[in-house]
Amino acid sequence: MCLFCKIVNKEIPGNVEMESENFLAFHDINPKAPVHILVIPKKHVDSFNEVSPEMMAEMTTFIQDVAEHVDIKESGFRLICNVGENGGQEVNHLHWHVIGGAKLRFPHLTDADPKDFL
Protein backbone atom coordinates (compact mmCIF):
# COMPACT_ATOMS: atom_id res chain seq x y z
CA MET A 1 0.00 0.00 0.00
CA CYS A 2 1.38 3.42 -0.95
CA LEU A 3 2.07 6.27 1.48
CA PHE A 4 -0.98 8.31 0.44
CA CYS A 5 -3.31 5.30 0.71
CA LYS A 6 -2.04 4.88 4.29
CA ILE A 7 -2.98 8.51 5.00
CA VAL A 8 -6.44 7.94 3.47
CA ASN A 9 -6.87 4.82 5.64
CA LYS A 10 -5.62 6.73 8.71
CA GLU A 11 -2.81 4.22 9.19
CA ILE A 12 -0.39 7.15 9.38
CA PRO A 13 -1.22 10.74 10.33
CA GLY A 14 -1.79 13.50 7.81
CA ASN A 15 -2.47 17.14 8.55
CA VAL A 16 -5.87 17.09 6.83
CA GLU A 17 -7.26 20.42 5.67
CA MET A 18 -10.38 19.21 3.85
CA GLU A 19 -12.10 15.96 2.96
CA SER A 20 -14.97 14.76 0.80
CA GLU A 21 -16.35 11.36 -0.01
CA ASN A 22 -13.81 10.86 -2.81
CA PHE A 23 -10.91 13.25 -2.13
CA LEU A 24 -8.53 14.32 0.60
CA ALA A 25 -6.54 17.55 0.98
CA PHE A 26 -3.66 17.68 3.45
CA HIS A 27 -0.60 19.83 4.11
CA ASP A 28 2.67 18.91 2.41
CA ILE A 29 5.34 17.94 4.95
CA ASN A 30 7.94 19.93 2.97
CA PRO A 31 6.06 23.13 2.00
CA LYS A 32 7.38 25.37 -0.76
CA ALA A 33 5.12 28.34 0.10
CA PRO A 34 2.97 29.56 3.02
CA VAL A 35 0.15 27.36 1.66
CA HIS A 36 1.14 23.99 0.22
CA ILE A 37 -1.68 21.46 0.13
CA LEU A 38 -1.71 18.06 -1.57
CA VAL A 39 -5.01 16.96 -3.09
CA ILE A 40 -5.47 13.26 -3.77
CA PRO A 41 -8.26 10.90 -4.75
CA LYS A 42 -9.08 8.44 -1.98
CA LYS A 43 -9.16 5.69 -4.58
CA HIS A 44 -5.63 4.76 -5.63
CA VAL A 45 -4.69 6.03 -9.10
CA ASP A 46 -0.98 5.80 -9.96
CA SER A 47 -0.67 9.06 -11.88
CA PHE A 48 -2.32 11.61 -14.14
CA ASN A 49 -1.76 9.16 -17.02
CA GLU A 50 -4.34 6.79 -15.49
CA VAL A 51 -7.00 9.21 -14.18
CA SER A 52 -10.43 9.09 -15.81
CA PRO A 53 -12.00 12.26 -17.19
CA GLU A 54 -14.92 11.77 -14.78
CA MET A 55 -12.64 11.63 -11.73
CA MET A 56 -10.66 14.62 -12.99
CA ALA A 57 -13.83 16.68 -13.42
CA GLU A 58 -14.89 15.92 -9.84
CA MET A 59 -11.37 16.54 -8.55
CA THR A 60 -11.30 19.95 -10.28
CA THR A 61 -14.29 21.10 -8.24
CA PHE A 62 -12.70 19.79 -5.05
CA ILE A 63 -9.43 21.64 -5.77
CA GLN A 64 -11.38 24.86 -6.34
CA ASP A 65 -13.14 24.34 -3.01
CA VAL A 66 -9.81 23.74 -1.27
CA ALA A 67 -8.37 26.97 -2.72
CA GLU A 68 -11.38 28.87 -1.40
CA HIS A 69 -11.21 27.11 1.99
CA VAL A 70 -7.56 28.11 2.52
CA ASP A 71 -8.25 31.64 1.22
CA ILE A 72 -6.03 31.68 -1.87
CA LYS A 73 -8.69 31.46 -4.57
CA GLU A 74 -8.81 35.22 -5.21
CA SER A 75 -5.13 36.06 -4.64
CA GLY A 76 -3.94 33.25 -6.89
CA PHE A 77 -2.24 29.90 -6.62
CA ARG A 78 -0.28 27.35 -8.59
CA LEU A 79 -1.34 23.79 -9.41
CA ILE A 80 1.35 21.22 -10.06
CA CYS A 81 0.91 17.59 -11.00
CA ASN A 82 4.19 15.75 -11.45
CA VAL A 83 3.92 12.70 -13.71
CA GLY A 84 6.46 9.89 -13.72
CA GLU A 85 10.11 9.80 -12.74
CA ASN A 86 11.30 12.44 -15.20
CA GLY A 87 8.40 14.68 -14.20
CA GLY A 88 9.45 14.55 -10.55
CA GLN A 89 6.66 12.32 -9.20
CA GLU A 90 7.90 10.94 -5.88
CA VAL A 91 4.76 9.12 -4.71
CA ASN A 92 2.97 6.89 -7.20
CA HIS A 93 -0.50 8.10 -6.29
CA LEU A 94 -2.12 10.89 -8.30
CA HIS A 95 -1.74 14.17 -6.42
CA TRP A 96 -1.94 17.87 -7.11
CA HIS A 97 0.14 20.44 -5.27
CA VAL A 98 -1.96 23.52 -4.48
CA ILE A 99 0.60 26.22 -3.69
CA GLY A 100 -0.05 29.85 -2.74
CA GLY A 101 -0.22 32.41 0.00
CA ALA A 102 2.60 34.51 -1.50
CA LYS A 103 3.77 35.92 -4.83
CA LEU A 104 5.19 32.85 -6.57
CA ARG A 105 8.14 32.95 -8.93
CA PHE A 106 9.87 30.50 -11.26
CA PRO A 107 13.47 31.08 -10.17
CA HIS A 108 14.71 27.85 -11.75
CA LEU A 109 13.29 28.92 -15.13
CA THR A 110 14.10 32.63 -15.26
CA ASP A 111 17.64 32.09 -16.51
CA ALA A 112 17.23 28.67 -18.11
CA ASP A 113 18.75 28.19 -21.53
CA PRO A 114 16.87 25.57 -23.58
CA LYS A 115 20.19 24.41 -25.07
CA ASP A 116 21.11 23.12 -21.60
CA PHE A 117 18.37 20.52 -21.91
CA LEU A 118 19.06 19.28 -25.45
C-alpha positions in Angstrom: 0.0 0.0 0.0 1.4 3.4 -0.9 2.1 6.3 1.5 -1.0 8.3 0.4 -3.3 5.3 0.7 -2.0 4.9 4.3 -3.0 8.5 5.0 -6.4 7.9 3.5 -6.9 4.8 5.6 -5.6 6.7 8.7 -2.8 4.2 9.2 -0.4 7.2 9.4 -1.2 10.7 10.3 -1.8 13.5 7.8 -2.5 17.1 8.6 -5.9 17.1 6.8 -7.3 20.4 5.7 -10.4 19.2 3.8 -12.1 16.0 3.0 -15.0 14.8 0.8 -16.3 11.4 0.0 -13.8 10.9 -2.8 -10.9 13.2 -2.1 -8.5 14.3 0.6 -6.5 17.6 1.0 -3.7 17.7 3.4 -0.6 19.8 4.1 2.7 18.9 2.4 5.3 17.9 4.9 7.9 19.9 3.0 6.1 23.1 2.0 7.4 25.4 -0.8 5.1 28.3 0.1 3.0 29.6 3.0 0.1 27.4 1.7 1.1 24.0 0.2 -1.7 21.5 0.1 -1.7 18.1 -1.6 -5.0 17.0 -3.1 -5.5 13.3 -3.8 -8.3 10.9 -4.8 -9.1 8.4 -2.0 -9.2 5.7 -4.6 -5.6 4.8 -5.6 -4.7 6.0 -9.1 -1.0 5.8 -10.0 -0.7 9.1 -11.9 -2.3 11.6 -14.1 -1.8 9.2 -17.0 -4.3 6.8 -15.5 -7.0 9.2 -14.2 -10.4 9.1 -15.8 -12.0 12.3 -17.2 -14.9 11.8 -14.8 -12.6 11.6 -11.7 -10.7 14.6 -13.0 -13.8 16.7 -13.4 -14.9 15.9 -9.8 -11.4 16.5 -8.6 -11.3 19.9 -10.3 -14.3 21.1 -8.2 -12.7 19.8 -5.0 -9.4 21.6 -5.8 -11.4 24.9 -6.3 -13.1 24.3 -3.0 -9.8 23.7 -1.3 -8.4 27.0 -2.7 -11.4 28.9 -1.4 -11.2 27.1 2.0 -7.6 28.1 2.5 -8.3 31.6 1.2 -6.0 31.7 -1.9 -8.7 31.5 -4.6 -8.8 35.2 -5.2 -5.1 36.1 -4.6 -3.9 33.2 -6.9 -2.2 29.9 -6.6 -0.3 27.4 -8.6 -1.3 23.8 -9.4 1.4 21.2 -10.1 0.9 17.6 -11.0 4.2 15.8 -11.5 3.9 12.7 -13.7 6.5 9.9 -13.7 10.1 9.8 -12.7 11.3 12.4 -15.2 8.4 14.7 -14.2 9.5 14.5 -10.5 6.7 12.3 -9.2 7.9 10.9 -5.9 4.8 9.1 -4.7 3.0 6.9 -7.2 -0.5 8.1 -6.3 -2.1 10.9 -8.3 -1.7 14.2 -6.4 -1.9 17.9 -7.1 0.1 20.4 -5.3 -2.0 23.5 -4.5 0.6 26.2 -3.7 0.0 29.9 -2.7 -0.2 32.4 0.0 2.6 34.5 -1.5 3.8 35.9 -4.8 5.2 32.8 -6.6 8.1 33.0 -8.9 9.9 30.5 -11.3 13.5 31.1 -10.2 14.7 27.9 -11.7 13.3 28.9 -15.1 14.1 32.6 -15.3 17.6 32.1 -16.5 17.2 28.7 -18.1 18.8 28.2 -21.5 16.9 25.6 -23.6 20.2 24.4 -25.1 21.1 23.1 -21.6 18.4 20.5 -21.9 19.1 19.3 -25.4 
